[in-house]
Amino acid sequence: MFRQGQAEGLLTDRSPERLALILLATLQGLAGLVNCGVAPADQVGVLVDEAVARFPHTAGSTAAR
């Protein structure tokens, strides 16, 4: 997804590997917050949707559910 964004000129200032690492760290952080009870488990879907929405999307990308 990030390599496609770079190829389409949407990610000119960041490496796709760095963005992927930041996204993974964000999702792992949310999982940790849910696991330790800081964030309610029934909100995990909404939290993940909000986190992912903050990252650039390419026209051809689709979200797996």
Kinemage of the C-alpha trace (Angstrom):
@kinemage 1
@onewidth
@group {chain A} dominant
@subgroup {mainchain}
@vectorlist {calphas} color= white
{ca met a 1} P 0.000 0.000 0.000
{ca phe a 2} L 2.751 2.474 0.927
{ca arg a 3} L 4.905 1.558 -2.071
{ca gln a 4} L 1.889 2.126 -4.325
{ca gly a 5} L 1.326 5.525 -2.738
{ca gln a 6} L 4.938 6.434 -3.359
{ca ala a 7} L 4.699 5.260 -6.985
{ca glu a 8} L 1.581 7.411 -7.446
{ca gly a 9} L 3.355 10.459 -6.008
{ca leu a 10} L 1.270 10.577 -2.826
{ca leu a 11} L 4.186 9.842 -0.478
{ca thr a 12} L 6.971 11.964 -1.854
{ca asp a 13} L 8.493 12.928 1.506
{ca arg a 14} L 8.470 9.587 3.375
{ca ser a 15} L 9.782 6.097 2.780
{ca pro a 16} L 7.131 3.374 2.510
{ca glu a 17} L 9.055 1.214 4.986
{ca arg a 18} L 9.020 3.956 7.621
{ca leu a 19} L 5.285 4.553 7.212
{ca ala a 20} L 4.607 0.825 7.478
{ca leu a 21} L 6.669 0.676 10.680
{ca ile a 22} L 4.795 3.633 12.166
{ca leu a 23} L 1.432 2.066 11.277
{ca leu a 24} L 2.459 -1.245 12.845
{ca ala a 25} L 3.649 0.502 16.008
{ca thr a 26} L 0.361 2.413 16.193
{ca leu a 27} L -1.714 -0.752 15.914
{ca gln a 28} L 0.463 -2.605 18.425
{ca gly a 29} L 0.104 0.326 20.815
{ca leu a 30} L -3.682 0.179 20.523
{ca ala a 31} L -3.588 -3.569 21.172
{ca gly a 32} L -1.481 -2.978 24.275
{ca leu a 33} L -3.909 -0.358 25.570
{ca val a 34} L -6.826 -2.735 25.091
{ca asn a 35} L -4.944 -5.625 26.699
{ca cys a 36} L -4.107 -3.649 29.834
{ca gly a 37} L -7.616 -2.207 30.144
{ca val a 38} L -6.827 1.417 29.315
{ca ala a 39} L -9.003 1.316 26.191
{ca pro a 40} L -12.270 -0.642 26.191
{ca ala a 41} L -12.166 -3.818 24.094
{ca asp a 42} L -15.536 -3.059 22.531
{ca gln a 43} L -14.026 0.109 21.019
{ca val a 44} L -11.075 -1.575 19.299
{ca gly a 45} L -12.727 -1.485 15.861
{ca val a 46} L -13.423 2.234 16.074
{ca leu a 47} L -9.937 2.961 17.425
{ca val a 48} L -8.262 0.999 14.632
{ca asp a 49} L -10.437 2.719 12.010
{ca glu a 50} L -9.495 6.147 13.398
{ca ala a 51} L -5.795 5.280 13.548
{ca val a 52} L -5.702 3.886 10.005
{ca ala a 53} L -7.632 6.909 8.684
{ca arg a 54} L -4.715 9.122 9.727
{ca phe a 55} L -2.396 7.374 7.276
{ca pro a 56} L -2.311 8.204 3.552
{ca his a 57} L -4.491 6.077 1.312
{ca thr a 58} L -4.018 5.270 -2.317
{ca ala a 59} L -6.864 5.219 -4.785
{ca gly a 60} L -6.544 1.465 -5.288
{ca ser a 61} L -6.235 0.447 -1.656
{ca thr a 62} L -8.936 -1.510 0.101
{ca ala a 63} L -9.394 -2.219 3.787
{ca ala a 64} L -9.679 -5.847 4.798
{ca arg a 65} L -12.360 -6.536 7.388
